[in-house]
């Protein structure tokens, strides 16, 4: 039986960007890709504005919990995507690594849910590109 490709999304707190990426990937990929998310220094809860911005596009992450990155999982997945400038994951042989510098709308004076919508849309486009690259790589 074919095993789906797998991806791990990582940010610092695993409360916003990595959870958004995972939720968006699950929405478009269904069970064709195994999707995980984690943080290098997990927060206590999902970012409310991230959850709100995702709910606007039919993705519910309100039941998710921030999780600490598992180094075995880093070795086991096909792709590790680090979101933002602050999180760092040491590369391991055999795993593809990508860094998505998603930008920060607050640096341009955009805050609140509008900020999260811009972050969501940026991540959604990147997730779609990654999905298109992975969907035919069933092993």
N, C-alpha and C positions, 0 to 999 in steps of 0.2 A: 504494500500500500504506500502511496506517495505521502511524504511528510511535508507539510507546508513550510515555507520559509518563515523565519522568525526575526523580530525586530524588538529592540529594547530602547525606549526613549528615556533620556536622563536629563534632569536639570538639578539645581541645588536642592530645593525644598520638596520637589515632587508634589507640589500643590497647585501649580499653574500650567506652565508651558508643556512639560512632559506629559501631564495628565491630559491636556488638550490634544496633543499629538496622538496619544494612544486612543483616546475616544474617537477622534476623527478617522484614524486608521481602521478601528474596529467597525465604524459605520460603513466605510467603502469596501473593506476587504471581507467582512463577515468572517467565515472560518477558513478562508483561503490563506491567511497569514496569522501566525501566532504573535500576539502583541503584548508587550510588557512595558511597565514604566517604573522608574525608581529615582531616588534622589541621593546626592552625595552627603547632604545634611538635612534629612527630611523634616518638614514642618509638622504641625499638629493636626491640620485639617486642610481640606481642599479650599482653594481661593474662591470666595463667593462670586466675584466678578468673572472669573474664568468659567465657572459653572453656568452663570447666567448667559454669557456670550455663547457658550456651546448649546444651551437649551434653545436658543433662537434658531439653530440649524438642526434641531432634532437629535442632539446628543446629550445624554444624561450621565454626568460623572459624580453626581451628589453622593453616591454610595461608596465611592472610591476612598481609600485611605493612603496618605503618603507612606512610602516604603523605602527602606535603606537599600542601596545598591548591593547586589549579591555578586561577588567576583566570579563565582562558578557560573552564574547566569550569563555574565559578560563573555565567558569562554564558550558557552553553549549556543548562544544565538548567532544568527548569520550576520546581522547588522546592529551596531550600536550607534544611535544618533544622540549627540549631545546638543542641547538647545541652550542658547545664550552664551555669554562670555565667561561666566563665573564657574560653571561646573567643569570638572576635569576628570577624565577617565583614562587610565593608563592603557594603551593599546596592547592587545594580546594577539599572538599569531593565529591565523585562521579565521579571525573575525574582521569583518569590514567595519571601518569607523568613519563617521561623518560628523561634522560640526555645522550646525545651522545657527548662524548669527542672525537671530530674528529681529535685531534692531530693538529700539526702545522708544515707542511713541512719546513717553513722558519727557524725553530729552527735547522734544519739539513742542512741549506744552500741552500735550494731549493726555488726559487722565480719565479715570473712571471707566465706565462700561465702554465708552468710545475707544479708549486705549485697548481694552481687551478685544474689541471687535477687530481692530487692525491687526493685533497679534494673532488672533484666531484665523483671519483670512490669509495672513502670510504663512502660518503653519499649515493651513488647509492646502494651499497650493503646493507646498513642499511635500506634504504627505501624499498628495495625488501623484506627484512625480516619482516618489519612492515606490508607491504601490505599483505604478506602471512598470517600473524596473524589476520589481520582485515577483509579480504575479505569474510570470512565465518560468520562474526558477524553482518550481516544485521539484524536490529531490526524492 
